[in-house]
């Protein structure tokens, strides 16, 4: 699929919109920014989504840290790290990935 883009000099440029594993088309991507523009942001975004899945399951099924670690094949320390990151984000008012 081809798309048109204005470059920095206001010239119209054609590019091939091949998308990525997130979306078949860059122009229809659900991410708030392109994963290729900031790879560190994308890794952090993916980690936040995984963390949220762990925390939601832990809370909804009333699991202990040890049970959660076993269920997700993680260490107990990793579960504590996830919990710490979540608490810090709340304390600092940082919006997490949903």
ChimeraX attribute file (.defattr): number of C-alpha atoms within 10 A of each C-alpha:
attribute: neighborCount
match mode: 1-to-1
recipient: residues
	/A:1	9
	/A:2	10
	/A:3	13
	/A:4	11
	/A:5	12
	/A:6	10
	/A:7	10
	/A:8	7
	/A:9	6
	/A:10	8
	/A:11	9
	/A:12	11
	/A:13	10
	/A:14	12
	/A:15	11
	/A:16	11
	/A:17	15
	/A:18	14
	/A:19	14
	/A:20	13
	/A:21	7
	/A:22	12
	/A:23	13
	/A:24	13
	/A:25	17
	/A:26	16
	/A:27	11
	/A:28	10
	/A:29	14
	/A:30	11
	/A:31	12
	/A:32	6
	/A:33	11
	/A:34	15
	/A:35	15
	/A:36	10
	/A:37	9
	/A:38	10
	/A:39	11
	/A:40	11
	/A:41	14
	/A:42	16
	/A:43	11
	/A:44	13
	/A:45	17
	/A:46	14
	/A:47	14
	/A:48	18
	/A:49	14
	/A:50	14
	/A:51	20
	/A:52	18
	/A:53	12
	/A:54	18
	/A:55	18
	/A:56	11
	/A:57	13
	/A:58	18
	/A:59	11
	/A:60	8
	/A:61	10
	/A:62	11
	/A:63	14
	/A:64	13
	/A:65	17
	/A:66	13
	/A:67	14
	/A:68	21
	/A:69	19
	/A:70	12
	/A:71	13
	/A:72	10
	/A:73	9
	/A:74	13
	/A:75	14
	/A:76	15
	/A:77	12
	/A:78	13
	/A:79	21
	/A:80	13
	/A:81	13
	/A:82	18
	/A:83	17
	/A:84	12
	/A:85	14
	/A:86	17
	/A:87	12
	/A:88	12
	/A:89	13
	/A:90	12
	/A:91	9
	/A:92	8
	/A:93	9
	/A:94	10
	/A:95	8
	/A:96	14
	/A:97	13
	/A:98	10
